[in-house]
Amino acid sequence: MSVAIRAGRLEDVENCRALLEILGAADSQRQAPPGFTTIFEKLLTEERGRVIVAEEAGVVLGMATVSYNIALRYDGEYCQLEELIVDPSARGKNVGGLLVQQTIADATARGCAEFGLYLVEHTEHNRPFYEKYGLLAVGTEMRMPLKKD
């Protein structure tokens, strides 16, 4: 069997929720939010973002989500990789690499000026992985939470 990469579909919602919970295990602040299904459905429209899944024999092995943002400095859209999650049982099958390559190809086809992502302290170890696909380190990030839990 080989891993297939495709656009997410509504029937993937529970598998993708389970994958987000895997990410949450690595980051105690991340849990599937109450509005997960609504946000997932919005991403399926591909207006402001996209869900890509990797599957093998009908089993979802991983997912990537991106957002499409607009900025004057880019004279249009740029693409941000938001989540990249691979089920631990699928590691070693290049699922993450295939998902990254597909999201880059999609952003290119859409006409995005740039593709990027944020690494935070607990994901910094992934830097060499992303560099393999052509991403470069640029600056640092500053954030301020606006929603109070």
Rosetta blueprint (number, residue, H / E / L):
1 M L
2 S L
3 V L
4 A E
5 I E
6 R E
7 A E
8 G L
9 R L
10 L H
11 E H
12 D H
13 V H
14 E H
15 N H
16 C H
17 R H
18 A H
19 L H
20 L H
21 E H
22 I H
23 L H
24 G H
25 A H
26 A H
27 D L
28 S L
29 Q L
30 R L
31 Q L
32 A L
33 P L
34 P L
35 G L
36 F H
37 T H
38 T H
39 I H
40 F H
41 E H
42 K H
43 L H
44 L H
45 T L
46 E L
47 E L
48 R L
49 G E
50 R E
51 V E
52 I E
53 V E
54 A E
55 E E
56 E E
57 A L
58 G L
59 V E
60 V E
61 L E
62 G E
63 M E
64 A E
65 T E
66 V E
67 S E
68 Y E
69 N E
70 I E
71 A E
72 L H
73 R H
74 Y H
75 D L
76 G E
77 E E
78 Y E
79 C E
80 Q E
81 L E
82 E E
83 E E
84 L E
85 I E
86 V E
87 D L
88 P H
89 S H
90 A H
91 R L
92 G L
93 K L
94 N L
95 V H
96 G H
97 G H
98 L H
99 L H
100 V H
101 Q H
102 Q H
103 T H
104 I H
105 A H
106 D H
107 A H
108 T H
109 A H
110 R H
111 G L
112 C L
113 A L
114 E L
115 F E
116 G E
117 L E
118 Y L
119 L L
120 V L
121 E H
122 H H
123 T H
124 E H
125 H H
126 N H
127 R H
128 P H
129 F H
130 Y H
131 E H
132 K L
133 Y L
134 G L
135 L L
136 L L
137 A L
138 V L
139 G L
140 T L
141 E L
142 M L
143 R L
144 M L
145 P L
146 L L
147 K L
148 K L
149 D L
